[in-house]
Amino acid sequence: MAGVGSGWPKSERALLCMKYFLFVFNVLSFLTAVVILTLGLWIRYDWDFKHYILELRLYQFWTGVYILIAAASIVMAISFLGCCGAIMENPTVLGLYGVLLIVCFLLEIAGVAYLLNNGTLWSNVTWWLRDRFYELIYVSDTNAREARILRIIQEEIGCCGSYSSLDYIRVYKPVPNECRDKATGNEYLDGCYIRMSRYLEERSGWIAGISLFLAVLQIFGITASLTMRHTLRKLESEGKVYNPVKKSKA
């Protein structure tokens, strides 16, 4: 629908603007969804990180990631639908696209909210980790697997106990060598529940931030698609024949 002239009705000029906006919006949405999907798959399948989650049984962290992966996959699929609806200027396709965008928006908000509440410092996961590390310390003498993951986390992340080395002293256990920096020999001051929460936040923060950006962007996409659909329906109800093919040849 090229070649806009001053004689065009305002509604048709608005349609042209919305058409190109939706096309650009869908390209940007698709690329953003690819980034979210890639980050989500990396968080889920990176072996070092996955090992911590599995051994700590911190499965709730992945729930928010799963929601965002699903939302990103849907956005990638419906981006093609949005482009087709804008180019064809089909009210039915645009209406369906708008509804699917609303569903994706809700999924993204839910995924971000859940992830931030279960994957950042001072969220629910922080207190869960505090209790989990206390448990690991208590059973480290009798459970080799729990003792192993506790040693690995303390050494690789750089922490000691749940709150500090005092957690070992209180239960009459020696402070392990993993609680000391190999280079300096100094004892780590941070507890593992704090350091692990920050470690999770480094990953959840990125995917949550990009997903929130996409959700905000989708507000404009929803508005444009439903407004374009309404304008096309209005032209039809007024008996105006609107043929984008003819306009493009004009």
Contacts in CASP RR format, 6 or more apart in sequence:
PFRMAT RR
TARGET T0000
AUTHOR 0000-0000-0000
METHOD contacts of the structure
MODEL  1
MAGVGSGWPKSERALLCMKYFLFVFNVLSFLTAVVILTLGLWIRYDWDFK
HYILELRLYQFWTGVYILIAAASIVMAISFLGCCGAIMENPTVLGLYGVL
LIVCFLLEIAGVAYLLNNGTLWSNVTWWLRDRFYELIYVSDTNAREARIL
RIIQEEIGCCGSYSSLDYIRVYKPVPNECRDKATGNEYLDGCYIRMSRYL
EERSGWIAGISLFLAVLQIFGITASLTMRHTLRKLESEGKVYNPVKKSKA
1 15 0 8 1.000
1 16 0 8 1.000
1 19 0 8 1.000
1 89 0 8 1.000
1 244 0 8 1.000
1 247 0 8 1.000
1 248 0 8 1.000
2 247 0 8 1.000
2 248 0 8 1.000
3 247 0 8 1.000
3 248 0 8 1.000
3 250 0 8 1.000
4 13 0 8 1.000
4 16 0 8 1.000
11 231 0 8 1.000
11 234 0 8 1.000
11 235 0 8 1.000
12 235 0 8 1.000
12 242 0 8 1.000
12 247 0 8 1.000
14 231 0 8 1.000
15 89 0 8 1.000
15 228 0 8 1.000
15 231 0 8 1.000
15 232 0 8 1.000
15 242 0 8 1.000
18 86 0 8 1.000
18 224 0 8 1.000
18 227 0 8 1.000
18 228 0 8 1.000
18 231 0 8 1.000
19 86 0 8 1.000
19 87 0 8 1.000
19 89 0 8 1.000
19 228 0 8 1.000
20 86 0 8 1.000
21 220 0 8 1.000
21 221 0 8 1.000
21 224 0 8 1.000
22 82 0 8 1.000
22 83 0 8 1.000
22 85 0 8 1.000
22 86 0 8 1.000
22 221 0 8 1.000
22 224 0 8 1.000
22 225 0 8 1.000
22 228 0 8 1.000
23 83 0 8 1.000
23 86 0 8 1.000
23 87 0 8 1.000
25 217 0 8 1.000
25 220 0 8 1.000
25 221 0 8 1.000
25 224 0 8 1.000
26 79 0 8 1.000
26 80 0 8 1.000
26 82 0 8 1.000
26 83 0 8 1.000
26 86 0 8 1.000
27 79 0 8 1.000
27 83 0 8 1.000
28 217 0 8 1.000
29 75 0 8 1.000
29 79 0 8 1.000
29 214 0 8 1.000
29 217 0 8 1.000
29 218 0 8 1.000
30 75 0 8 1.000
30 76 0 8 1.000
30 79 0 8 1.000
32 75 0 8 1.000
32 210 0 8 1.000
32 213 0 8 1.000
32 214 0 8 1.000
32 217 0 8 1.000
33 71 0 8 1.000
33 72 0 8 1.000
33 73 0 8 1.000
33 75 0 8 1.000
33 76 0 8 1.000
33 79 0 8 1.000
33 214 0 8 1.000
34 72 0 8 1.000
34 76 0 8 1.000
35 210 0 8 1.000
36 68 0 8 1.000
36 69 0 8 1.000
36 71 0 8 1.000
36 72 0 8 1.000
36 207 0 8 1.000
36 210 0 8 1.000
36 211 0 8 1.000
36 214 0 8 1.000
37 69 0 8 1.000
37 72 0 8 1.000
37 73 0 8 1.000
37 76 0 8 1.000
39 206 0 8 1.000
39 207 0 8 1.000
39 210 0 8 1.000
40 65 0 8 1.000
40 68 0 8 1.000
40 69 0 8 1.000
40 72 0 8 1.000
40 207 0 8 1.000
41 69 0 8 1.000
43 49 0 8 1.000
43 62 0 8 1.000
43 65 0 8 1.000
43 203 0 8 1.000
43 204 0 8 1.000
43 207 0 8 1.000
44 50 0 8 1.000
44 62 0 8 1.000
44 65 0 8 1.000
44 66 0 8 1.000
44 69 0 8 1.000
49 203 0 8 1.000
52 58 0 8 1.000
52 149 0 8 1.000
52 153 0 8 1.000
52 196 0 8 1.000
52 199 0 8 1.000
53 59 0 8 1.000
53 61 0 8 1.000
53 62 0 8 1.000
55 145 0 8 1.000
55 149 0 8 1.000
56 129 0 8 1.000
56 132 0 8 1.000
56 149 0 8 1.000
56 196 0 8 1.000
57 132 0 8 1.000
58 125 0 8 1.000
58 128 0 8 1.000
58 129 0 8 1.000
58 132 0 8 1.000
60 118 0 8 1.000
60 125 0 8 1.000
60 128 0 8 1.000
61 115 0 8 1.000
61 118 0 8 1.000
61 119 0 8 1.000
61 125 0 8 1.000
61 200 0 8 1.000
61 204 0 8 1.000
63 114 0 8 1.000
63 118 0 8 1.000
64 111 0 8 1.000
64 114 0 8 1.000
64 115 0 8 1.000
64 118 0 8 1.000
65 115 0 8 1.000
65 204 0 8 1.000
65 207 0 8 1.000
67 107 0 8 1.000
67 110 0 8 1.000
67 111 0 8 1.000
67 114 0 8 1.000
67 115 0 8 1.000
68 107 0 8 1.000
68 108 0 8 1.000
68 111 0 8 1.000
68 112 0 8 1.000
68 115 0 8 1.000
68 207 0 8 1.000
68 208 0 8 1.000
68 211 0 8 1.000
70 107 0 8 1.000
71 104 0 8 1.000
71 107 0 8 1.000
71 108 0 8 1.000
71 111 0 8 1.000
71 211 0 8 1.000
72 211 0 8 1.000
74 100 0 8 1.000
74 103 0 8 1.000
74 104 0 8 1.000
74 107 0 8 1.000
75 104 0 8 1.000
75 214 0 8 1.000
78 97 0 8 1.000
78 100 0 8 1.000
78 101 0 8 1.000
78 104 0 8 1.000
81 93 0 8 1.000
81 96 0 8 1.000
81 97 0 8 1.000
81 100 0 8 1.000
82 93 0 8 1.000
82 94 0 8 1.000
82 97 0 8 1.000
82 225 0 8 1.000
84 90 0 8 1.000
84 93 0 8 1.000
85 93 0 8 1.000
85 94 0 8 1.000
85 97 0 8 1.000
86 94 0 8 1.000
86 225 0 8 1.000
86 228 0 8 1.000
88 244 0 8 1.000
89 228 0 8 1.000
89 232 0 8 1.000
89 242 0 8 1.000
89 244 0 8 1.000
91 229 0 8 1.000
91 232 0 8 1.000
91 233 0 8 1.000
91 236 0 8 1.000
94 225 0 8 1.000
94 226 0 8 1.000
94 228 0 8 1.000
94 229 0 8 1.000
94 232 0 8 1.000
95 225 0 8 1.000
95 226 0 8 1.000
95 229 0 8 1.000
97 225 0 8 1.000
98 221 0 8 1.000
98 222 0 8 1.000
98 225 0 8 1.000
98 226 0 8 1.000
98 229 0 8 1.000
101 218 0 8 1.000
101 221 0 8 1.000
101 222 0 8 1.000
101 225 0 8 1.000
102 222 0 8 1.000
104 218 0 8 1.000
105 215 0 8 1.000
105 218 0 8 1.000
105 219 0 8 1.000
105 222 0 8 1.000
108 211 0 8 1.000
108 212 0 8 1.000
108 214 0 8 1.000
108 215 0 8 1.000
108 218 0 8 1.000
109 215 0 8 1.000
111 208 0 8 1.000
111 211 0 8 1.000
112 208 0 8 1.000
112 209 0 8 1.000
112 211 0 8 1.000
112 212 0 8 1.000
112 215 0 8 1.000
115 204 0 8 1.000
115 205 0 8 1.000
115 207 0 8 1.000
115 208 0 8 1.000
116 123 0 8 1.000
116 204 0 8 1.000
116 205 0 8 1.000
116 208 0 8 1.000
117 123 0 8 1.000
117 124 0 8 1.000
117 125 0 8 1.000
118 124 0 8 1.000
118 125 0 8 1.000
119 125 0 8 1.000
119 197 0 8 1.000
119 200 0 8 1.000
119 201 0 8 1.000
119 204 0 8 1.000
120 197 0 8 1.000
120 200 0 8 1.000
120 201 0 8 1.000
120 204 0 8 1.000
120 205 0 8 1.000
121 194 0 8 1.000
121 197 0 8 1.000
121 198 0 8 1.000
121 201 0 8 1.000
122 197 0 8 1.000
123 197 0 8 1.000
125 197 0 8 1.000
125 200 0 8 1.000
126 193 0 8 1.000
126 194 0 8 1.000
126 197 0 8 1.000
127 193 0 8 1.000
129 162 0 8 1.000
129 192 0 8 1.000
129 193 0 8 1.000
129 196 0 8 1.000
129 197 0 8 1.000
130 162 0 8 1.000
130 163 0 8 1.000
130 193 0 8 1.000
131 162 0 8 1.000
132 193 0 8 1.000
133 150 0 8 1.000
133 161 0 8 1.000
133 162 0 8 1.000
133 167 0 8 1.000
133 191 0 8 1.000
133 192 0 8 1.000
133 193 0 8 1.000
133 196 0 8 1.000
134 162 0 8 1.000
134 167 0 8 1.000
135 146 0 8 1.000
136 146 0 8 1.000
136 147 0 8 1.000
136 149 0 8 1.000
136 150 0 8 1.000
136 162 0 8 1.000
137 150 0 8 1.000
137 161 0 8 1.000
137 162 0 8 1.000
137 167 0 8 1.000
137 168 0 8 1.000
137 171 0 8 1.000
137 173 0 8 1.000
138 171 0 8 1.000
139 146 0 8 1.000
139 147 0 8 1.000
140 146 0 8 1.000
140 147 0 8 1.000
140 150 0 8 1.000
140 173 0 8 1.000
141 147 0 8 1.000
141 173 0 8 1.000
150 161 0 8 1.000
150 192 0 8 1.000
151 176 0 8 1.000
151 178 0 8 1.000
153 159 0 8 1.000
153 192 0 8 1.000
153 196 0 8 1.000
154 160 0 8 1.000
154 161 0 8 1.000
154 176 0 8 1.000
154 178 0 8 1.000
154 179 0 8 1.000
154 188 0 8 1.000
154 192 0 8 1.000
155 178 0 8 1.000
157 192 0 8 1.000
157 195 0 8 1.000
157 196 0 8 1.000
157 199 0 8 1.000
158 181 0 8 1.000
158 188 0 8 1.000
158 190 0 8 1.000
158 195 0 8 1.000
159 179 0 8 1.000
159 188 0 8 1.000
159 190 0 8 1.000
159 191 0 8 1.000
159 192 0 8 1.000
159 194 0 8 1.000
159 195 0 8 1.000
159 196 0 8 1.000
160 175 0 8 1.000
160 178 0 8 1.000
160 179 0 8 1.000
160 187 0 8 1.000
160 188 0 8 1.000
160 189 0 8 1.000
160 190 0 8 1.000
160 191 0 8 1.000
160 192 0 8 1.000
161 167 0 8 1.000
161 168 0 8 1.000
161 179 0 8 1.000
161 191 0 8 1.000
161 192 0 8 1.000
162 191 0 8 1.000
162 192 0 8 1.000
162 193 0 8 1.000
163 191 0 8 1.000
163 193 0 8 1.000
164 189 0 8 1.000
164 191 0 8 1.000
165 175 0 8 1.000
165 179 0 8 1.000
165 187 0 8 1.000
168 174 0 8 1.000
168 175 0 8 1.000
168 176 0 8 1.000
168 179 0 8 1.000
169 175 0 8 1.000
175 187 0 8 1.000
179 187 0 8 1.000
179 188 0 8 1.000
180 186 0 8 1.000
180 187 0 8 1.000
180 188 0 8 1.000
181 187 0 8 1.000
181 188 0 8 1.000
232 242 0 8 1.000
235 242 0 8 1.000
236 242 0 8 1.000
END
